[in-house]
Amino acid sequence: MGCLDLSGSVSGIHPPADAAQAVEALERKEGNPIRLILILKPGPGRSGRARRGSGLS
């Protein structure tokens, strides 16, 4: 199965601390937003990479 490249539809990548501002910008449609991604720090034993089947690989 191939991967789906969604990079062209990602409007911004933000840390969780900026989530509220990112959602507000999305609601106000600032900069023609399409999709936002929140990046979380990986916990112990986690690589931080998307899991197979998550749709993010």
Residue, then its C-alpha position, 0 to 999 in steps of 0.5 A: m500500500g502506498c503513502l498519501d502525501l498530505s504535506g501540501s494541505v498542512s497549513g502549520i505545525h505547532p507545539p501543544a502550547d500554541a494550540a489555542q492560537a493555532v485553532e483561533a487562526l484556523e477559525r478566522k481563516e488567517g492565511n487560508p488554513i487547511r489543516l494544522i498539526l500539533i507535534l507532541k514530544p515522544g514519551p519514554g519508549r516512543s520514537g515520535r514517528a507515526r504508527r503504521g496505519s495511522g494515516l500519517s506515515 
